[in-house]
Amino acid sequence: MSTEEIRAALAEIVNEVAGIPAENVQLDKSFADDLDVDSLSMVEVVVEAEEKFGVTIPDDEVKNLKTVGDAVAYIERNAS
Amino acid sequence: MSRIRVVVTGLGTTNPLGGDVASTWDGLLAGRSGIRQLGEITEGLPVTIGGPAAVDPTEVLERVVARRLDRSSQLALVAALEAWADSGLAAVKEAGDLDGERLGVAFASGIGGVHTLLSNHEVLLEKGPRRVSPIAVPMLMANAPAATISLKLGARGPVNTPVSACASGNEAIALAADQIRLGRVDVAVAGGTEAAIHPLPIAAFANMMALSKNPGDPTTVSRPFDTGRDGFVLGEGAGALVLESLEHAQARGARIYAEVLGAGITADAHDIAQPDPEGRGGARAIRAAVRDADVAAADIAHVNAHATSTPQGDVAESLMLHAVLGSAADDLVVSATKSMTGHLLGGAGALEGVATVLALHHRTAPPTINLDDKDERVELDVATSPRQLPSGDIAALNNSFGFGGANVAVVFGSAG
């Protein structure tokens, strides 16, 4: 998957979980500060992303995923 | 010091008859049944009928709001928001004239978020613990409906969840009225909700012989006081009442539907599930409510009976009314609205509280359907068509009884 494909698929998950319009979910956006994704919603996003992209995102890693770009990069590095 | 008087200034509901108060009242007066076949979810179950909410709450609430709430909280929120809008208090609060600390919530559930609990259990078994929702706990906890309403309305006073099985909704009304009487809040949103139409609760209630297994036309199965009754029909939904101190309501020129005159809460200490066959605990609750309300037996013109359509309970309720009210029990008009709505468990007392208040407001007792052959042990004037209630100051009683031996009676008075 390309970076843009991963971003778009992640944006769909964020839209489903938190109701944020998918077009707002861009690489430079912070989940907490820009998209209003709270910590429990973030766990939901992570679990959905694990299933969608076939990756494992440990709880310790989640706190490092501050922006959409952080998450997309993590998925790119770890997707099988 | 004179007692703080409590009045009803807003009503809301969503239930098997309708998604709001107007459609519900129309349905009740028309004697319409909200009971139907439930379809594939009941495959293999001994009972296949129930009263699902007429309007799916996910069609009313925003998707992102609904997905974070158990169905019981969705129904509660829909009913509470209607009652809140009806009261006119939204504008008062926005203008800063109602402090959140003076606003409380008492909203009941009999079982809690059973859909969330069971669907997450399925996920746990099928996909493993990692897939269990991180918001399962705040969705399924018993106080989720009350907390959801508190969050939405900014209620920062006492936010309570009375749990007394099928008496829960009525207990919430009693508790909310007490919070106002004690001066803790000026306004409280009271009510109850339940969403238990799911194979597990249906199987469990059926196995304890509580549900009707009548295979006939679903609309005829809930038949309180009739000789053909053989158990209740499970319904889902919520009822909500905005209660307010009379002083607060008058100061803002609010429309007053009725007054909460008094309440009585007792326990049978007889059996965890069977009612006392002579209805002694229920009679004590009704007596306590009438005394608290300081009304004469003859002032009570109407009763919304608990009357779930079970063989024992319906007869016991007749005994209770006679034990407390004496010959006055012959003159009051009784309605068993579960004949149309089914039994909403923790939502029942609240929906029936709404119906009782509407009966006083419109001076009309709704009918009881399916009463073709009244059990001769039921010595009550049960309305089978809409019946006009007397003019002047009258009172009405809302009875609710629940597993665990819980008994709650609330007396409402007509508005001046």
Chai-1 contact restraints between the chains, C-beta under 6 A:
chainA,res_idxA,chainB,res_idxB,connection_type,confidence,min_distance_angstrom,max_distance_angstrom,comment,restraint_id
A,G19,B,V64,contact,1.0,0.0,6.0,A-B,restraint_1
A,L40,B,P134,contact,1.0,0.0,6.0,A-B,restraint_2
A,L40,B,I135,contact,1.0,0.0,6.0,A-B,restraint_3
A,V43,B,P134,contact,1.0,0.0,6.0,A-B,restraint_4
A,E44,B,P134,contact,1.0,0.0,6.0,A-B,restraint_5
